[in-house]
Amino acid sequence: MGREVEATAEESLVRRSAHGDGRAFAVLVNRYKGMVFSTACRLLNDAGRAEDAAQETFIKAYAALPGFRGEAKFSSWLYRICYNSCISMLRKKRPEVELKEAATASVPGPVEEVRSRSIKQAVMDEVVEMPEDYRAMITLYHFNGLSYEEIALTTRKPLGTVKAQIHRARALLKTRLIERVGWEELRKVMWT
């Protein structure tokens, strides 16, 4: 029941925003700004460009809201706009990649912590170096937690293509990580 009320409230906010209610749109922006910014950060790997992409995403969303038909969830629709904005930015100018801190996980002991950070940094380094499509798939699936179906909607790619690209991206990532840090080091971090 809580989700139904939340969905109804969101539908109301979307409808009101589509009719020019700036306050309703501000609520949506506040609700989704973290998601949009983190998606843009992971795809662009540059906080400054990610801020630009997030702003562009919300500007485009506000302008396109009257045409939003509600066939997908609002968040999926917003992901799509963000994804397109980021891909457009990547195609305009390839960024000089600066990595953001890897996700932190508490690992007991200083040796294990250093090893874990090193592996996480290697993962982030390798993800950034992947082809755009693979990087986007890994980001949307593993970092943002989207399902295959949501990724297919966001990227407008067939479900089979999404699954295949995620599989190929994982295989490429595994190969690169094994070459970079070795299987034993990778295995130690993966199963601790």
N, C-alpha and C positions, 0 to 999 in steps of 0.2 A: 504494500500500500504506500509506503514512503516513497518508493521510486516513481509510482504513478503520480503522486502529488508533485514530486520534483519535476517529472517530465511535463506535466501540465503547466507548472509555473514557468518552465523554460519555454514551452510553446507560446505562452502568453508574452514572455519577454521578447521572443523572436518576432511575434506578430506586431507587438507595439513598436519595436525597433524598425520594422519594415515600413511602418506608417510614420516614421520620423521622430519617435520618442527617444530623445537623446539620453534621458536618465535610464531607460530600460536597456539601451545599448551599453551604457556605462557599466551596468550590472553584469552583462554578458562579457564585456572586456575584462572586468575584474575577475570574473569566474575562470576565464580561459587564458589570461595573459601568461601565466606560468607555463602552461602546456605549450602554447605557441612559441614562447621564447626558448624553452628547452629544446623543442623540436628544431627550431631554427639554429640554435647553438650547435646541436649535434650534426646537422646537415652542412652548415657553413663553417663550423669550427672557428668562429671569430665572434666574440661578444658584441663588438660594435656593429658588424654587418647583421648579426642576429637581431639586434634592436631595430635596425632599419627594416629588416624583413618582417618583424613582428608588427611594426607600425604599418607597413604596407599591407600586411595581411588584414588588419582590422579596418583600414581605409577601404580596401577592396570589398571586404565582407559587408561593410555598412552600405556601400554603393550597390552591391548585388543583392542585398536582403529582400527587396521587393520581388525578386525573381526566385527566391528560395521556395521550393515546393514541398519541402519536408519529406522527400522520398528517402533520405538518409538522416541519421541523427545530425543535429546541428554541429556537434563536435567533429564528426567525420567530415562534414562539409567544410568546416574551418580548417581542419588538417589539410584538406585538399588545396585550399587557397594558400596556406602556408607552404606546403610542399612545392606548389607551382612557383611561388615567389622566390623560394630558395633556389630551385633549379634554374630559374631565370637569372638570378644573381650569379650562380656558379658558371653559367654559360657566358655571361658578359665578361667576367674577369675571374680567372682562377686565383683563389686566395693563396697567399703564402701562409702555409699552415702552421698555426700555433696551437698546441694541444692544451686542452683544459684538464684540470685535475681529474683523475679517474675516480670512479665511485669508491667510497671508502667502506671497508668492512673490517670489523675488529678481528684481528688474528693474534692469538697469544704469542708473546715473545718477540724481541726485537729482530732476530734473524728472520723469522717467518714474516714479520711485518714488512721488512725491507724487500724480501723476495716477492711478497704479494704486491706491493706497490710497483716494483719493477715489472712484474708480469702485466699488471693492469695498465701501466704506461705503455708497454709493448702492444697490448691489445688496442689501446686508443691510437697509437702511432700507425698500426697496420690498418685499422678501420679507416682512418683519414686518407691513407694511400690507395684505398680500393677505388675501382671505377665508380662513378656517380650512382648508377643504379644499385650496385651492391651495397654501397655505403648507406644509401637511403633505405634499402630493405633491412639491413642490420639495425639501423637506428630506429626505424618505425617498429620493428618486431621486438628486438631485445631491449632497447633503451626506453621506448615509449609504451611498450606493452600492447600494441595493437594486434588484433587477430589477423589471420590471413585474409579474411573477408573484408575487414576494415581497411587493410592495406590495398586490396584490390580496388575498393571504392575510392580511396584517397589518390591512388596513382593512375586509376582508370586502366589498369592492366588486367587481363584475364587471371582468374584465380590460379590456374595451372602455371602461368608465367611467374606469378608472385612466389608460389611454392618452389618452383625451380630456381628462381634467382636467390631466394633465401638459402636453399640447399647449396647452390654453387658458391655463394658468398661465404657460408660457413666453412666449406671445404677449402676455399682459397685462404681464409683467415687461419684455419688450422695448419695448413701447409706453411704459410709464412711464419707463424708463431713457432712451429717446430724448427724451422730453419734458423730463426732468430734466437730463441732461448733454449731449444732442445726439448725433447719429449719429457725427460725426467723432471726438469724444472716446471714445465707446464703442468704435468700430472700432479706434482706435489701441491700446487696452488689450487688446481681444479677440485681435488678431493679432500681439501682441508676445511 
